[in-house]
Every structure is written in C-alpha cells, then in structure tokens.
C-alpha cells in the first residue's frame, strides 16, 4: 500500500519558478515510474493533492489511475461525516455547540456528503477553541497568489462555479509556464 499526500506540493511551491517546477515534475515522474514497476506488489495506491495537474505527463509512468475527486461514492473519504463525528467523538462533545462546530468545520463537499475537516476537529476537541487551525498551518500559498493575480472579489468566491471539464486543466505546466484556465 502506498499513500502520497500532497503529491503536488513540490511543484506548487515553485509556481513562481517554472524551470524549477519542471525539474521537480521530472523527479516525481521518476518516482511514479518506480511504482509502476512494482504494480504486482501494490494492492492500493492513493495520491492526494490540492491541485490537479494535466498536460504535464506527471503520471505517464502509471497505468490505470482513477480520479475519484468528483465521485459522490468517495465524497466522505477525507473527513468526518456528521454521524461519524457524533458517534466516534461522543465522549469529547458534552458542552460543545454542534451547530457552531458545524458552521466552523463542516463544509468540505465533493458532490456528495459534506464532511468535517479532521485536522480542525481534532485540534478543536483538544483546545475547545474555535479557530481556523488548518488555514493557519496549511494554507496553499500558490492558491493565494492565484487569487491575488486574478483579482477575485473574495466575498463572491462562495458562489464561483467551475465546470468539471475545467478541473483537468488547472495549473498545468505548459511549455515551462504555469497558467490557469
């Protein structure tokens, strides 16, 4: 079994340096090629990231990848559902305003059931203090740069819609340059 979290972080960290991002992409391609050579030994491989690279041949060394990002069947894979929160953390919830907790930490949704951010929930249960734990420790700086460059009106982002076809073309490395579509 192989789990690669934030497969895209090395390239995202170099969004302002396309040449370096290409070098990192090539190194990652080599890593994924090693996985392909061991596919008979692997029963499960999961790659996660905050962006979706396309047109960069990053995964050309791997076969039979399935993108489950927008499959409702897997929508609760990377978070706690309401039922899971109430059942698994019942001992830690007395005195907690569940509606306020839901407003703070339940909002991740990939065309299925909404889930709570696990990092935020665990830190909240430890501190009993509402804070943007994840944002404070894991904000993708490349995303902030793109938002600034695009001059988006932040209060309207909640209503911003992106069609599924566009997701495959976000942040590709094309001829040595990042671009958004």
C-alpha positions in Angstrom: 0.0 0.0 0.0 1.3 3.5 -0.9 -0.2 6.8 0.3 1.3 10.0 -1.1 -0.2 13.1 0.5 0.2 16.4 -1.3 1.7 15.0 -4.5 1.6 18.4 -6.0 3.3 20.4 -3.2 6.8 20.4 -4.7 5.5 22.0 -7.9 3.1 24.3 -6.2 5.9 25.6 -4.0 7.7 26.7 -7.2 4.8 28.3 -9.0 6.9 31.4 -9.5 9.9 29.5 -10.8 8.7 27.4 -13.8 12.1 25.9 -14.6 12.4 24.5 -11.1 8.9 23.2 -11.2 9.7 21.3 -14.4 12.7 19.8 -12.7 10.6 18.7 -9.8 7.9 17.3 -12.1 10.6 15.2 -13.8 11.7 13.8 -10.4 8.2 13.0 -9.5 7.7 11.2 -12.8 10.7 9.0 -12.0 9.1 8.2 -8.6 5.8 7.2 -10.1 7.6 5.1 -12.7 9.1 3.1 -9.9 5.6 2.5 -8.5 4.5 1.2 -11.9 7.4 -1.3 -11.9 6.2 -2.7 -8.6 2.5 -2.8 -9.5 2.2 -6.5 -8.9 3.2 -5.9 -5.3 0.8 -3.0 -4.7 -2.8 -3.5 -3.7 -3.7 0.1 -3.1 -2.2 3.5 -4.0 -3.8 6.8 -3.0 -2.4 10.2 -4.1 -3.9 13.4 -2.7 -3.2 17.0 -3.5 -4.8 20.4 -3.6 -4.5 21.0 -7.3 -5.0 18.9 -10.4 -2.2 18.9 -12.9 -2.9 18.0 -16.5 -1.0 18.2 -19.7 2.3 17.7 -17.9 2.8 13.9 -18.2 3.2 13.7 -14.5 1.5 10.3 -14.2 2.6 8.9 -17.6 4.6 6.2 -15.7 1.4 4.9 -14.0 -1.4 2.9 -15.6 -5.0 2.5 -14.6 -5.3 5.6 -12.4 -8.8 6.5 -11.4 -9.6 10.1 -10.4 -12.2 9.8 -7.7 -12.2 13.5 -6.8 -15.8 14.1 -8.0 -17.3 10.8 -7.3 -20.0 11.0 -4.7 -19.2 7.5 -3.6 -15.9 8.8 -2.2 -17.1 12.2 -1.0 -16.6 11.4 2.7 -13.3 9.6 2.3 -11.1 12.5 3.6 -13.2 13.9 6.5 -15.7 13.1 9.3 -19.4 12.9 8.4 -21.9 14.2 10.9 -22.7 10.6 12.1 -19.0 9.7 12.5 -18.4 12.9 14.5 -21.3 12.3 16.8 -20.6 8.6 17.3 -16.8 8.4 17.4 -16.2 11.6 19.4 -19.3 11.4 21.7 -17.0 11.4 24.8 -15.5 14.7 23.8 -18.7 16.5 22.7 -20.5 17.3 26.0 -20.9 21.1 26.2 -20.0 21.6 22.6 -22.4 23.6 20.5 -22.7 21.2 17.5 -24.3 23.8 15.3 -21.4 26.2 15.8 -18.9 23.4 15.3 -20.7 22.5 12.0 -20.5 26.2 10.8 -16.8 26.3 11.6 -15.6 22.9 10.4 -18.1 21.1 8.2 -18.2 22.3 4.7 -15.9 20.2 2.5 -18.1 18.7 -0.2 -17.2 17.0 -3.5 -20.6 16.3 -5.0 -21.7 14.2 -2.1 -22.0 14.3 1.7 -20.3 17.2 3.4 -17.5 16.4 5.8 -15.7 18.0 8.7 -12.1 18.9 8.3 -10.3 16.2 10.5 -7.4 18.4 11.5 -9.7 21.3 12.6 -11.9 18.9 14.6 -9.1 17.2 16.4 -7.5 20.5 17.4 -10.8 22.0 18.4 -11.5 18.9 20.6 -8.1 19.3 22.2 -8.3 23.1 22.8 -12.1 23.6 22.9 -11.5 26.8 21.0 -12.9 27.7 17.5 -10.0 28.7 15.2 -9.0 28.2 11.6 -6.4 25.6 12.5 -6.0 24.2 9.1 -5.8 27.6 7.4 -3.2 28.8 9.8 -0.9 25.8 9.2 -1.6 24.6 5.7 -2.7 27.4 3.5 -1.6 26.7 0.0 0.4 29.9 -0.9 0.1 29.2 -4.6 -3.7 29.5 -4.3 -3.4 32.8 -2.6 -1.0 34.0 -5.3 -3.5 32.9 -8.0 -6.4 34.6 -6.2 -4.4 37.8 -6.0 -3.3 37.7 -9.6 -6.8 37.0 -10.8 -8.1 39.9 -8.7 -11.1 37.9 -7.5 -13.7 39.6 -5.2 -13.3 37.2 -2.3 -16.8 37.5 -0.8 -18.2 36.2 -4.1 -15.9 33.1 -4.2 -18.5 31.0 -2.4 -20.8 31.4 -5.5 -18.0 30.9 -8.0 -18.7 27.8 -10.1 -16.1 25.8 -12.1 -17.3 23.2 -14.5 -15.9 19.7 -14.1 -14.1 19.9 -17.5 -12.1 22.8 -16.3 -10.7 20.9 -13.3 -8.5 18.8 -15.5 -6.8 21.9 -16.9 -6.0 23.8 -13.7 -2.4 24.7 -13.2 -0.8 22.8 -16.0 2.8 23.2 -16.8 2.7 24.0 -20.4 5.9 24.8 -22.3 7.6 25.7 -19.0 4.9 28.1 -17.7 2.0 27.8 -15.3 -1.3 29.0 -16.5 -4.9 28.8 -15.3 -7.9 28.3 -17.4 
